[in-house]
Each structure stands twice: as C-alpha cells, then as structure tokens.
Amino acid sequence: MPSIESQALGRLYESKASRMKANPNLDRATILSLYEEEQSCAAEAPGVTYEDVNVRGRPGIWASPVSLLPQSNENQQSVIIYIHGGGFSLGSPNSHRKLAAHLGRAANANVLILDYRLAPEHPFPAALDDLLAAYEWLLQERGFPAHKIATAGDSAGGNLATALVLRIKQEEAGRLPLPAAIVAFSPWYNLLNNFDSMALNDKFDKLVHQPQLDQLAAAYVAGTGASLRDPLVNPIYADLKGLPPVYIAVGTHETLQDDSERFAELARKAGVEVELELAEEQQHVHVFMAGRAAEADITIQNVGRWLQQKFSSI
C-alpha cells in the first residue's frame, strides 16, 4: 500500500487529467502551466545552491550541494546532466529543479538542468543536439572528465538520457568519451506504445495513457522523416552493447513498466550492467515526491549511492 504522501501524487495527476479533459481546447501556455505544477510536489532540497547558466546559447540551471563548494577544482567533482520529462513537448528546468537537486545531493554531485528545445516547434533531433552540446560544454569548457559525468532523466527525459549516450557511442566514437552512467526514472523508451503493460496497467496509472502518448510520439518526429523505430528515437531498437552502467526505477502501477523491464532485459543481454528498481504500486515518476514521500526518498538515496560508486570507480 503506497504511503499517504505517495498517493497525493496520484491525486495530483487525476486532477490535472480531469481539468484537461474538461477543457480539451486549452492553449499551449495553459498546458505548460499545468505541467509546471508538478515541481510543487517535491520539497526543497536543503543545502543546495542554484545558478542560472548559459550553455552554448541554451539556458539552464546549475545546482550544487554546499558540500562541494569548498573544492576549487571542478574536475575533482561530479556532475549529472538532468533531462526533464514532459513527452518531448513540455517541462522546463524549473519544473524539475527540486527533483534534480535531491538527486544531486544524494549523489554528492553538481546537476545541470538544461532548457532544451521542445517539440512540436523543434522536433527530433533538436533536443539531442542541445544535450550533446551541453555534454561537450561540460567536457571542454567546464573541465569535467567523462568518468565524472552521468546522464539522468524521467519519462521522455529518461529516453533522452539514454539516447544521448547512444548518439555519443554511435556517431561521436573516437571524438567524445562516454559518461560514467545513465539514470532513467520511469523512462518512455518504446514510442510505439505497444508493450503489454500499456493495457494491463491502464486502470492503475493516473497520468500516462496510450492516446496521449501516440500524439506526443507523432509530434516528436513530425516532418523529420524519422521512424518511431529509429534507435535514437526508440532505444528499444538500439544496439546497446558498450553502454555504461544503467539504473532504472519504475512503478508497478505504470503503463510504461514494460518499457523499463524490456530495456533492462535487452541491455543485460548486450553485456550492460543494469540495476532495475520496481517501486511497488507507485505512479509515474514517483520520485517527484522527493523530500515528502518515503518511497521517493528511498529511490533517490539508492540512485545517489549507486552514482557515487560509479563516479569513484575509475
């Protein structure tokens, strides 16, 4: 049985869904505003400072645990590129600032939350282009070594956190080193939306349902000629051999549960180290309740410890 605090996330999702259903012609600005409400779920992470940054023309937020501040050398520190979710079309650094800060604090790492370009105005591969530029910026301008960098994200951001590393592996091999690790919370990997949990968990999931996912997937590749089976769009179809270690956390009440389990299975078969955490009866991106719900805090602490091990393994 989920805690009362975790159940509150489901109620928020239900409220948002009912408002959008009652007003199907909401303008994009209002929809974006509704999505920003999710940032209110997490508590403020204590002991974290924030700075606005410009990353090769894209804005972002730089979050740092105060425990890192006495260190003068950034190349002795670690950093997480946190990639917000939102179906490739919604969200911002602000909507995920508190969640990302909790993760950075648990991992004792800086966090870069990039304001990457969104579909439908900027379809695939615009977001990946921005994220690749941010990765290069960390390496070349901030001086972080690759083994001190991890990618992380939730939902569509979990897809992008993985696709970014796949792109580096496939297209930038020999030019850019791979990061230390990948973290994906409730990742939306399979943009065909045809795994069994999409139907089996539909009655439990308070937010994510196939009709909206089909629309978001179509918008992500609209006008690009890209297939929903393109490995950088749909990592289920990628060659996963050679990826760094991956940590995936997903709720068992999610329509996207099979995305995580299937990816984990494929990655392990390819020789990739994978940690798969199944959060019992939890909703989509249950870590949104960081600092308020025990289930979210347990996952954040698990991932934080795991990342610290990966950052220190070289």
Summary of the structure (lengths in Angstrom):
residues: 314
radius of gyration: 17.9
end to end distance: 40.2
largest distance: 53.4
contacts: 1146
relative contact order: 0.16
helix: 45%
strand: 16%
